[in-house]
Amino acid sequence: MGARVKGVRLDTDADTGVAVVTLDRPERLNAIDLDTVEELREIWRSLRYDDSVRAVVLAGSGRRAFCTGIDRDVVVPQPGSPYMQDDPLLGVGPKANDLWKPVVAAVEGMACGGAFYLLGECEFLVAGAEASFFDPHTSYGMVSAYESLLMAQRMPYGEVARTALMGVRERMGAERAYGVGLVSEVTAPGEALEAALACARTIAGFPAEAVQGTVRALWAAREGALERGFAMAPLLIALGNLAPERQAELFRARRTGEFRTR
């Protein structure tokens, strides 16, 4: 069974107990707009109540990108207080929506910036050999807060720091991501989805209560550090981010080849 709303496609297979959630905006490199945020929330919540689904695969449409974070055309009004910053991507992941069924990510192409909100809440990642991971925030005068906090639970500190601080000048390939523990399996290009599905089908064949209890236990080991970091993140972002117009200027310069780090 398959369903597509606007930017997300949901396919479920009652025979295997596996659902596939696909970011389906290939023309925008699967970037997330505000409609997609709501669609993802609705899908994760619906899967909580679908007992026929025992494991989930998260993928991006096409081979160019898994997800390139928030759509650059999205405008999110912000209050003047640094204590009340709005981040629409905080609610896009499965854990943020209390889904404790295992989620395996299948990554092809680019996964960058806000994509880490999703990848950080998956159990493990499978990547095609041409996948690449990077965090552009600092290049555009933005603090990498939530993204770095989530990735710090998956990679050694130095690797997270290098990825976050080097911005668009540093792209981690699939083999490197495997070497530092971000990715658990590297496939031939275009085969990440099938490999992730094979893992999900195996997991879905085990007793659901035991699997979901294990997912919850694993996440509990990470919650303490994330909770403290997330509490600080809004203030760090408010203090460290350049004004939106300056961010836009840097982004335009990057597109036209006139990019400068200062």
Summary of the structure (lengths in Angstrom):
residues: 262
radius of gyration: 17.8
end to end distance: 50.5
largest distance: 55.6
contacts: 856
relative contact order: 0.14
helix: 46%
strand: 18%
